[in-house]
Amino acid sequence: MPKRLRRRVLLVGPAAPALWVAFFDSHSVLRRVGYARELDRLTLENEQMAAENEQMEAQLARGLDDATLERVAREQYGMRRPGERVYRVESPEN
């Protein structure tokens, strides 16, 4: 085998599997980078939800005052007082 051909085989031989693993394999570097980004995004989202849960638990521990109870009843459940008229105003974006 000529020296030049042997050198090419030695360079291309390991490079081909390395390129395959880096770009085309099911565990490729590109997919792993995507997985790492998704993990960071989900971790941040999880931390935000945990903080929101703590805030809600603290509010429940304090108890509900009348103003909070009325606000929740109106906003979330669409309740109204007897004889009261409610007008729904929608913004142009909706």
N, C-alpha and C positions, 0 to 999 in steps of 0.2 A: 504494500500500500504506500503510495507516495506520501511524503511528509506533509505536503500542502493539504491533501485530502484528509489525512489523519487529524490535522489541526482543526479543520472545519467540523469534522465529526465530533471532536472533543468539545468544541464550542457550541454547536447546535444541539448535540445530544442532551445535555442537561438543561439547556435553555428552553427547549420545547415543552418538557413536563412542567417546568417552572412557570411558563406563560399560561399553560393550561390551568394549573392550580390557581394562579393569580387572577385570571379573568373568566374562565369558563366552567370551572368545577362548581358543584353545589355548595361547597364551603369556600368560595373564592374570597379574595381580599375585598372586592367591591361589595359583596353581600355582607361581609362582616362589618364593613364601615357603615352600611345602611342599618344593620342590626344595632350597632353601637349608638347611632343617632336616635333610632327609635327608642332604645332603652333610656337614653338621657331625657327624651321628651316625656316618656311615660313616668319616669321617676319624678320629674318636676310636676307633672299633673297629679301624681299620687300625693306628693307633699302638699300641694295646694288643697286637695280634697281633705287631707288629714287636718290641715289648719281650719278649714271650713267646718269640719265635723266637731273639732274642739270648741269652736266658737258657738255652734248650735247647742252642744251639750252644756256649755256654760250658761247659755240663755235659758235652757230648760231647767237647770239647777236653780237659777234665780226665780223661776216661776214667771207666769205670764200676767202682766198687768192688763187692765181693761183696755187701754189704748192699743197695746200690741195685739190683743185678742181681736179687737174690732178691725184693725188694719189687715190682719191675716184673713179674717172672715170676708172682708170686702174684696181684697186683691185676689186671693186664691180661690175662693168659693163663690164669688159673685153675690154675696148676700147683701141685703139692704134692710133698712128699718121700715116698719109698717107706715104706709102713706108716703114714703120717700120716692122721688123719681130719680132714676139713674140714667145719665146720658153717656154713651160710649163715644169717645172721640178717638179716631184712628189717625195716625200720622200718614203722610203721603208715601212714606217708604214701604209701608205694609201694604 
